[in-house]
C-alpha cells in the first residue's frame, strides 16, 4: 500500500497517548465464532494468503483493530537516528524497535478487539464521519518516554507538535464511532505521537526521564507530514479512509 503521508526533513522546531496505552487491548465479551470465509491460519500461526480476499473483512476471534496515520518508509531512517543519539550502543540491546508488524504511525485509537459483525459498520461510520475533515499538516519533533497502563511497557515516542489541534479533532470523530458501537474510546486527553521502540516494564520510561532528550536530537530537525487519509487495520488487512 502506498504511504499516505508526505515526509520532508526540516531544521525548524514540535504522542499513541500516555503513549503506549493506545496499544492496550480491550475485551468486548466472548469471542464471536469466525465466519466460514474467515482468514485461516496454519498450525504455525502463519496466514494462508491464498485464502485472503481483501474485499472482505477477515476478523478471527476479535483480531486487534487500530485506526492510525501511517508514516512513510523514510521515517524509519529518522527513527533509527533518534535511537542512536539517545542511547549508546551498549544501552539499546534489549530495546525492541517498532515498525515490523504495524507500520510506524501516529495512533488515533487504542488497539481494541472488534467483533466480526461490527467490522463493516465501523469502517462505514469512520468513512462517513471523517470525509470532509480535510488534509492534516503536522510536525514531529523531539523525543520523550511514555508508558502504558499498569507500567507493563515503556515506549520511546516522537511527539506531534504542529497540527495537534486538527489531530485531536480526528480523535473525537474516531471516538464517536467507537462509542456508537459500544467500544471503549481513546484516551480522554491523548498526546499524539509516533512510538518507535519499546521495552517491558517501566525502566525505559524512567531512563528517558533522566536524560536531556531534546538536546540529544535537536540537530536531527523535525519531520513534516501532510496527511490525506487515515487507515483502519483489522487483523492484517488495511483499509484507507480519505479525509476529503
BELTA-V723511 format. One record per residue. RES is the residue in three letters. OMEGA is omega in whole degrees, 0 to 359 (NA if undefined). NEAR is the number of other C-alpha atoms within 10 Angstrom. Layout:
res;omega;near
RES;OMEGA;NEAR
RES;OMEGA;NEAR
This chain:
res;omega;near
UNK;181;6
UNK;179;7
UNK;184;14
UNK;179;19
UNK;177;21
UNK;182;17
UNK;171;19
UNK;181;12
UNK;180;15
UNK;180;13
UNK;181;10
UNK;187;14
UNK;NA;14
UNK;NA;18
UNK;NA;26
UNK;212;30
UNK;191;28
UNK;188;19
UNK;194;30
UNK;183;28
UNK;174;25
UNK;179;23
UNK;180;20
UNK;180;13
UNK;177;13
UNK;181;15
UNK;181;14
UNK;180;15
UNK;182;9
UNK;182;9
UNK;174;15
UNK;179;15
UNK;182;13
UNK;178;17
UNK;183;13
UNK;183;7
UNK;184;14
UNK;178;18
UNK;183;21
UNK;180;18
UNK;177;13
UNK;187;8
UNK;179;7
UNK;182;6
UNK;181;8
UNK;179;9
UNK;174;14
UNK;189;11
UNK;180;10
UNK;182;8
UNK;184;12
UNK;172;17
UNK;189;13
UNK;174;11
UNK;180;8
UNK;173;12
UNK;176;21
UNK;185;23
UNK;183;27
UNK;178;22
UNK;174;18
UNK;178;25
UNK;182;18
UNK;182;22
UNK;183;24
UNK;174;22
UNK;188;26
UNK;172;24
UNK;180;24
UNK;175;23
UNK;183;21
UNK;182;17
UNK;181;15
UNK;179;11
UNK;180;18
UNK;179;17
UNK;179;9
UNK;180;17
UNK;180;22
UNK;176;14
UNK;178;13
UNK;182;22
UNK;179;20
UNK;180;15
UNK;185;17
UNK;184;21
UNK;169;13
UNK;185;10
UNK;182;10
UNK;188;7
UNK;190;10
UNK;187;15
UNK;183;9
UNK;177;10
UNK;182;16
UNK;178;13
UNK;179;19
UNK;176;19
UNK;181;15
UNK;183;7
UNK;175;7
UNK;179;12
UNK;173;16
UNK;189;23
UNK;167;23
UNK;186;27
UNK;173;30
UNK;178;32
UNK;170;27
UNK;175;26
UNK;181;25
UNK;182;25
UNK;182;22
UNK;179;27
UNK;188;23
UNK;185;22
UNK;180;14
UNK;190;13
UNK;183;17
UNK;180;12
UNK;178;13
UNK;179;17
UNK;180;20
UNK;180;12
UNK;182;17
UNK;181;23
UNK;180;17
UNK;188;13
UNK;181;16
UNK;181;19
UNK;181;13
UNK;179;11
UNK;179;16
UNK;180;14
UNK;181;15
UNK;172;19
UNK;181;17
UNK;179;19
UNK;177;24
UNK;182;26
UNK;179;24
UNK;181;23
UNK;177;29
UNK;179;21
UNK;175;25
UNK;172;28
UNK;182;26
UNK;184;20
UNK;180;14
UNK;180;9
UNK;182;15
UNK;178;14
UNK;172;20
UNK;184;28
UNK;168;32
UNK;183;30
UNK;174;29
UNK;185;27
UNK;171;25
UNK;176;24
UNK;178;19
UNK;177;18
UNK;183;17
UNK;183;21
UNK;180;13
UNK;179;15
UNK;180;21
UNK;174;16
UNK;177;14
UNK;178;20
UNK;179;22
UNK;180;16
UNK;178;16
UNK;180;22
UNK;182;22
UNK;179;18
UNK;180;20
UNK;181;20
UNK;180;12
UNK;179;12
UNK;177;15
UNK;171;11
UNK;182;17
UNK;181;17
UNK;179;21
UNK;183;24
UNK;179;18
UNK;179;10
UNK;183;9
UNK;176;20
UNK;187;22
UNK;177;27
UNK;175;29
UNK;176;28
UNK;183;29
UNK;179;23
UNK;181;21
UNK;178;22
UNK;177;19
UNK;176;15
UNK;184;16
UNK;188;18
UNK;180;15
UNK;178;20
UNK;180;20
UNK;180;14
UNK;180;11
UNK;179;19
UNK;185;13
UNK;184;8
UNK;175;12
UNK;189;12
UNK;180;17
UNK;181;13
UNK;183;12
UNK;186;17
UNK;187;19
UNK;180;17
UNK;182;12
UNK;180;17
UNK;182;17
UNK;177;24
UNK;177;23
UNK;182;20
UNK;172;21
UNK;190;16
UNK;180;21
UNK;183;19
UNK;171;22
UNK;181;25
UNK;172;22
UNK;177;21
UNK;174;19
UNK;186;24
UNK;178;19
UNK;180;17
UNK;180;17
UNK;179;17
UNK;180;16
UNK;181;19
UNK;181;19
UNK;178;20
UNK;179;20
UNK;NA;11
